[in-house]
């Protein structure tokens, strides 16, 4: 029977060395990622024509005047053109819409008598009940009617409507007087039906020097053949453009994605995936066609009513720099309460976005697509598995658990099995990165917890051996050790999760929230050992201490405050927080983004790193209550360590940006922590002398 050696100090040192060495192979992938990011710098700025037209009509100016300013002053030469809908046709004055009001039997007998009496009279003399115009004009009251005076426009719309919506269309050709296209169904839905593109409008735009991106509508009744014909015809009119779907669903919806998932149909057009829009079936389409997908960012109409020019510019710039957005969808300030300068504000915002992006090194024009990705080989993935196994063993050892080498080998084998089985299951379920996600989640949970446990043990050993011996160098050395453990894990996670789906955030790293907050909760448990008697500083003793601690009012208040802080952190880490960022914080963020290459994360720069350094400075002092102060520093400082790992879990953010953000947070947070630590130490010493005197 084999006898495995015990985990003596030499073995532990070797394991620490191997843990950090595991990062070396990952540098290959990380360097490839940085090179790929450098070439992924083409951004397209697209203006919405429908809203520009509405702005022109609202301000009573020719739309061509606004378009000229968009092109010449703002430098925007891409226009998003919505296909004709009844509403869009009416907005441009090409048809009159007469809506039906219901099904037969909707009228009372008195209302029918009133209609009969008014028949044959002039419209000005008629006084029918409200919404009875269809019957007075000889039109069916249970349909929505598009009345055209131009026969060419009528013929085009009639042909498209009959092809797309068979059985729901009636056509009345009135020769040179135009015609009527009658559509059956719910009027509000009918007004949004797609009816193709106006060739005259397209020709006009191209004559003005604009590049057009089509916006297509969907209809639940479209078959795969109908949707395919619509897509092919549209992209034939707009070759090499990017298709941006309009409405709640992509054209073809379930029929298209079902054929894509079955592999019997191939997607071959570039399309824009609008982030946060939750457009039905768009995420599925992006999943099956990532190399044809470009990420789009826009600002919702409701927010455009209140947002300022500077905030809008910063919003778009941040989306491009931090979230792989390469198509910026620009809307005008259409519904702003400040009506005096809406057009000027719109042009200023459009040009501001372009200038801001170009000043950051982006190239405006056609958008960039991810056609290749860094190679995350099995070799590199194995070293991440090895690093996780070692981190688990070191964490147990640091927590004074008796771990043998046989246990370490068992942990490594189990993790390798999880990695391989997860990868195999992922391939079967069309998500081949599942195995990598499991290892990444393990690193995100274990490594910052290990950093907290290591700092706690280092401090405890030092404080017991050399009580009251303060050295700023010693405090920083301990802090840097914890930072190094977390940073290594973050870079390993980043190296193994790189793929097109995560780069475009079509898919995301599962477990970001738990990886951000579980280590903080564990820090409360691990750090409490600092205030326990020396003979009972095990994990079980810490659990027993917390469970049996008599509750006081200030404990309850402190606990509630902690829960509020955790909720705010959890809420603010998402894209749509319940508690919005305050104006003063937005101003600070904007200042950092202007002054630095990237804004450090607030919870690292202002909370986590300063708290850890302050705790170490106070904990290594002669203060009689230095251990409780160090405990507070450990708990708050764990926020910075976990946030660092979390930064590198956002694969869609360029690696250079994440690195700069992390190191800026370390430097600024470190300076704040040193200054705050010495000031607080001086204040507490003076208070102590005043009490003793």
N, C-alpha and C positions, 0 to 999 in steps of 0.2 A: 504494500500500500504506500502511495507517494505521501511524503511529508512536505508540506509547503512551509517556507520560512515565514516568520512573523514580520509585521510591517514596522521595522525599526526606523530610526531617524534617517539613515542613509537611503533606505528604500523610498521613504516619503520625499526626500529631496530629489531623488531621481524622477519620481512621479511628477513633481512640480516642474522639473525641467522639460519632461516629455509633454506636459500639458501646453506649455508655451511653444514648444517646437512644432506641435501639431498645426500651428498657424502658418508655418513656412510654406507648405504646399498650397495653401489657400491663396497666397500672394499671387500665384499665377493667374487664377481666376479673377482676383480683385484687380490686377493690373489690366487684364482684358476688359473688364467692366469699365474702368476709367477711360480706356481708349475708345470703347463703343460709345460712351456718354459724350466724349468730345466730338464725335462725328454725328451725333444725333441732335443736331442744332438747327434744323430747318423748321420754321413755324409759319403757319398760314393764318392771316387775319381776314375774316369774312364778315361782311356787314349784312344785316337782315333787310331785304328790300321791302317786304310787306310793312314793317314798322317804319322804315324811312318814308314810304309813301304815306302812311298814316300821319307821320309827323309833318310832312309837307302839306297835307290837307288840313291838319289842325292849325298850322301856322299860316295857312293861306299863301303859300309860296309854291312855285313850280318844283316838282320833284327833281327835274333835271338840274336845277340850281343846287340842290342839296347833294345830288350825286357828283356834280362837278367838284364841289368842295371836299367830298369824301375822297375822291381820286386825287385831286391836285394839292389840297392843303394837308389832309391826313395821310396821304400816301397809301390808301387802301384800294387795291384793284381787284379784289375778289368779292363777289356778291352771291348771297344765298337766295336762289329764286324758287319760291313755292310754286308747285304746279297749280293750274287753274282749279279753283273750287267755285261753287256758286257764290260764296261770300266774296272771294277774291275778284271774281268777274264783276260783281256788282260794285265793289269798291273802286274799280277802275272805270266804271260807267259803261261796261260792255253788255250788260243785261239788266233787266228788272226782275226782281224776285217777288212772286205772289205766292204766299204760303197757304197751304190748305189748313183747314181748321178741325178736321176730324172725320169720322166715318158717317155713313148714311144714318139718319135718325137723330143727329145731334141737335137739330133745331126744334123749337116748339112750334105749334101750329100758327101762333100769332107771328112768329119770325118768318115763317114761310109765306104767309099772306103779305107781309111787308115787302119781301123780295119780289113777289109777283107784281105788286103794285108799282114797284120801281123799275121793272124791266121796260126797256125802250126809252126811258128818260135820259137826258144828258147827265153825265156824271156829277156835274155841279148841282143839278137839281135833285139828284137822288139822295135819299136819307136812309140808307139801309142800316140794319144792325151792324155793329162793329165786326170786322173781319169777314164780311160777306162778299168781298170783291171777286173771288173766283167764280161764283155763280153768276154775278152780274156780267162778267166778261165771257160767259159761256164756257168756263173751265171747270174741270172736276174739282169738287171741294175737298176731296180726300187725297190730293197730291200736291206737291210743291212744284211750281211752274217757273221756268226761266224763259223770259220773253226777250228775244233778240231782234234788233232792227237791222243788223248787218247779216246778210245771208251766209257769207263765208265763215264768220265766227259761229253762227248757228250750225252750219253743216259739220264743222270740225267737232264741236261739242257733242252734237247728236251722235256722230259716228263713234266717238270715244265712249259716251255713256251707254250706248247699246251694246258695245263690245264688253265693257267691264261689268255692267249691271243688268244682264239679260232678265227679262220678265218684270223689271221694275221701271221701265222707261217707255213713255209714249212720245211720239214726235209728230208735230204739225208743221209742215213746210209751207210757208206763206210766200214763197218765191222771192221777188225783189224786196218785199217788206220784211224779210227775215224769217222768223219761225219761233215755235214754242217747244221747249223740251220739258216734259212733265215727268217728275220723279216720285215714286211711291215710297213711303216710309215715314219715320219720325222726322219732322222738319229740322230740328236742331242737328240731327245726325247728317241729314242730306246736305246741309249747308257746308259740311266738311268733306264731302266726297271729292276724290281726286278725278280730274277730267283732262289730264295731259298738259302739255306746255304750249304756250303761245309762240309760234315761230317768228312773228313780227316783233314781239317784245325781246326775244332772244337776239334777233338781228340788230335791234336798236342798242342793246347793251354791248354787244361785241363791237359795234361801230364806235361806241364811246370808249373802247379800250378795256372793258371789264372782262374778267374771267368768271364764268358762272359755275356754281355748285348747285345741283338740283336738290329740292326737298320733295320727297314723295309721301303721299298719303297711303293709308291702308284701309281695307274693308274686310270685315270678317268672312264674307262669302267668297273671297278670292281663292281659286284653286291654284295648285302649283303651276299649271300651264299658263294661267292668266297672269300670275305674279311674275313668272319667268319672262313672259312676253313684255310686260310693263317694264321690268328691269332692263331687259336687252334693248328695247326701243329707247328708253331714257338714256342709257349709257352710250347708245349710238349717237344721240343728239349731243351729249356732253362727254366726248371721249377724254380719257385721262383725268377726269374730274373726281371729286370725292362726293359720294352720295350721303346726304344727311336726311334721315327719316324724320317726318313731322308727325306729331300726334302721339297717341298712347302706345302704338305698336309699329313694328317694322312692316313693310309691304310683304305680304305673303305669310307673315306671322308663323303660326304653328306648322303650316304646310311646308314652308321652306326649311325650318329648323329640323323638322322630322326627317325630311329627305337628306339633309346634311348629316344628321346623326346616324342614318342608315348607310351612309357612304355612297348612295346612288346618285347624288347630285353634288356638283362642285361650285363653290362660290368663287367668282372671278372678278369682282369689282371692288374698288376701294370704297370704304364707307366709314363714316364718322360715328364713333360710339360716344354718346353724350353722357358724361359722368354725372352721377347722382339723379339723373332724370327718371330712372326706373322704367324706361321704355320697354314694353313687353317684348320679349324674345330677342332684344338687342344684345344682352349679355351672352345668350346662347349662340347667336351668330358670331360674336367676337370670339367666343371659345373655339368654334370650328374654323374660323378664318383669321387668326391673329396677325398673320403677315399682311393682310389687307385692311387691318384695323388701325385707325388713328383716333386718339383720344381727344374729345371735344370738351371745352369748358365754356359755359355761358352763365349769365346772371339772371335769375328769375325776374319776371315782370314786376312782381310785388316789391322786390328789393330795389329794382331800378327806379321806383317811385321816390325812394328816400336816400339812396346812396349818393355820396359826393363823387366828384371827378377823381380826386386823389385816391379815395378808397377803392373806386372801380379799377383804376390803373394798377394799384398795389395788388388787388385781388387777382387780376388776370396775370400779372407778372409772377405772382406766387404760384399760381396753378401751373404755369409753364416750367418754372424752375424746380418745383418740388414734386410734381405729380405726373411727369411725362406727357403733359398736354402738348399737342403739336397743332391743334386747330382751335383758334380763339374765335368764338362766335360773338360778334359785337352787336349790341342793341342800342338804339338811341335813347336819350332821356325824354321819353314820350309823355309820360304821365306825371312828371315832376310838378309840384305845386308852384315852383318858381317858373312862371311862364314867360318871363322877359327875355331869357337867353337860352332856351332849350336847344336850339340849333347850334349856337356857338359852343355850348357846353358839350354837345355831342361830338363836334369836330375836335374840340380840345382833348376829349377823352380818347377818341380814336387815335389821334396823332401821338398822344401821351403813351398809350400802350405800345405803339410801334417803336417810339424812341426809347422807351424803357427797356424793351426786349433787345433791341439792337445794341444798346449800350452795354448789355450783359453778354454780348457775343453771339446772339442768335441771328439767324439769317431769315428775313421775311420773304415769302414767296410760296412755293408749294410745300406742303407739310412733309416731315420726315416720317418714315415707317421703320419699324424694327424688323429687319430682314435676317439678321443673325444675332446670336447671343453668345456670351462667354461660355466656354465649355466647363461645366461642373462634372468632372470625371468621377468614376467610382473610386479611384485612388484618393481623390480629395475628400469625397464623402466618407471614406473609411477613417481618415484621420479625424474627422469631426466626431464620428462614433467613438473613436478612441479617446478623444478629449472629453467627451461626455462621461464615459466610463471612469476615467481618472478623476473628473470633477466629483462624481458621486462618491468615490472612495475617499478622496480628500475631505469632502464635507463630513462624512461619517467619522473619519479620524479626528477632524477638528472639533467635532462635537463629543469627543472622548468615547466614541463607540469602538470596541475592540474589533478591528478588521484584520483578517488574515489575507495572505496573498491568494489563497484559494477563493476567498470571497470576491476579490478583485477580478479574478479570471471569470468567475461565474457572472458577475455584473456585465463584463465585456461581452461574453457570449450571448447573454440575454438581449443586450442592446443590438448586437449584430443581427440576431434573429428578428427582432422588431423592425429593424431597418430593412432587411431583405423581404420579410413577409409584407410589410407595409408597402414597399415598392411594387411587389408582385400584385398585391390586391389593387393598388392604384392603377397599374397597367390594365387590369381586367375592367376596372371601373372608369377607364379613360381619364385617369388623373395620376400619371406616373410619378409625380413628385410627392405622393403621400408619405412614402418612407422617409424622404428628406424632411418633410414637415414634422414628423414625429421626433426626429433627432433634434431639429431646430427648436421645437417646443421644450424638449428636455434641457437643452443648453440654456434657453431663456429663463427657465425656472431654477435650475440648479446653480448656475455660475454666479449670479448676483447674490444668491443665498450663501454660497461658499465665500464670496468676498466679505459679506457681513460677518459670517462666522470666523473667518480668518482675522479680520480687524479686531473683533471682540476678543479672541484668544491672544493675539499679539499684545493688545493693550493690557489684558488681565495679567499676562506673564510679566510684562515690563513694570506694571504698577506695583505688583507684589514684590518684585525683586528690588526695584529702585523707587520706592515711594517718594513722590514729591520732586523727582528729578526731571525738570522741564527742559525740553529742547525742541525748538521749532523744527529743526531738521528731522528729529525723530518723529514728530507728529506728521510731517509731510511725507516721510518715508512710508509710514503705515498707510496713510491715505492713498499714496501712489500705488502701493501694492494692491489694495482693493480695486482701484481704478483699472490697473493692468489686468486683473482677473476678469472683470466685466467686459473690458474692451476686447480682449481676446475672444471671448464668447460671441460678442456682437459681430466681429469680423468673420468668424467661422460660420455663424448663421447666415450672414449675407452671402458668403461664397457658395454655400450649398443650395440656396433657394433661388438663385438667378435663373429665370426662364421668361419667355415672352409674355406668358399669361400674368405673371407677377409684376413684370416690368410695366405692363399696361394697366395693372390692377384689375384685370378681368377676373383673376382669382386673387385671394389675399392669404396672408399667413394666419392660419387659424390659431386662436389662443393668445392674441396680442393683449387683450384685457387681463386675462388671468396671469400672464407672464409679467404684466406691469404691476399687479397688486398683490399676488400671493407672496413674492419675496419680501414685500414690505410687512405683511402680516406675520411672516415667519421671523422677521427681524425683531418684532415685539417679543416673540417667544425666546429667540436666541439671546437677545441683548439683556433680558431680565436677569440672566445669570450673574451679571456684573454687580447686582445689588443683593445677591443672596450670600449667606455665610460661605466661607471658603470650602468647608467640608461638604456642602450640598449644592454644587453648581452643575448638576447634570440636567439634561433636558427634562427628565421626569420630575425632578425637583422644581424646575421652572414652571412646568405645567401645574403641579400641585400648588405652588406659591400663588399663581394667578387665579386658580379656581377657589382657593381658600382665603384669599385676601379680603379682609373686611372692607366693605364698600362705604365710602364717605361721599358727601355731597359733591366735593370737588372732583372725586373720581368720575362720578356720573357726568358732570359738566365737561370734564376733559374728554371723556369717551364720546359724548355727543359732538363735541367740537371736532374730534378726530374723524368721526363718521361723516360729518359735513365736509371736511377737507377732502376725504377720500371720494365722496360723491362728486365734488366739484372737479377733482382731478380726472375721475372716470368720465364725467360728462364732457369736460373740455378736451379730452384726448380724441373725441370724435369729430366728424365734419359738421354735424348739426347739433351743437350744444343747446341744452335747455336754458342755461345761464350764458348769455352772450358776453363776449369779451368787452370790457369797459373801454370807453374812449381813451382814457389815460393810458391803459395798457396797449391799446392799438397804436397810440402815438409812440410809446417806448419801442414796440416791435418795429414800427416803421423807421425809427431812428437807427436801430441796430441793423436793419436790412439795408439802409442807405450807407451807413458808416462801415459796415463789415461785409464780407463776401456772403455770409449767411448768418441768420439770427440764431443765437444759442437758444436752446429750449429753456423756458422760464423756470421750470421745476428743477432743472439742474443748476442753472446759473444763480438763482435767487433763494433756493431752498436746500436742495440736496447737498451740493458740495460745500457751501458755507456752513451748513449745520454740522457736517461730519468734521470739518477742520476745527470749528469752534468747540465741538465736543471733545476732540483730542487735546486742544490747548487747555481747556478747563480740566479735563480728566487727568492730565499730567502735571497739574499744579498742586499746591499745598492746601487747597480748599478742603475742608472736612467733608463736604458733600460732593466731592469730585466724581464719585462713581455714578450717582443718579444723573449728574449732568452729562456724563459720558453716555449713559444709557439713552438719554433724550437725543444726543447727537447721533447715536447709532440708528435709532428709529427713523429720524428725519433724514439722516444721511443716506439711508437705504433707498430713498426716493431717487437720488441722483444716480446711484449705481444701476438700478433697474431701468431708469429712463435712458441711460446710455445704451444698454442692450436693446431696448425698444426702438431706439433710433435706427439701428441697422436692420430691424425687422421690416421696415418700410422699404421694400425692394424697389418700388417705383421712384423713389427719390434718388437722384444721382449720388454715387458713392463719394465724390469729392465734396459735395454739399454736406453729406452726413458727417464726413471726417472733420471738415472745417467747423461745423456746428458743434461737434463733440469737443474738439480741442479748444474752441473759443469758450465753451461753457466751463471747461476745466480751468483755463487761465483766469477768466473773469470771476468765476465762482470761488476759485482758490484765493484770489486777492481779497474778495469780499469776506471770505471766511477768516483770513488772517487778521484783517482789520477789525472785524466784529469780535473775534475771539479775544484779542488783546484789550479792546475797549471793555468788553463784558468782564474780563478777568480783573481789570483795574477797578471797575465799579463794584464788583463783589468783594474785592479785598478791602476797599474803603468802607463798605457797609459792615464787613466783619470787624474792622478796627473800631468803627463807631459803636458797635454793640458791646465790644469788649471793654471799651473805654468808659 
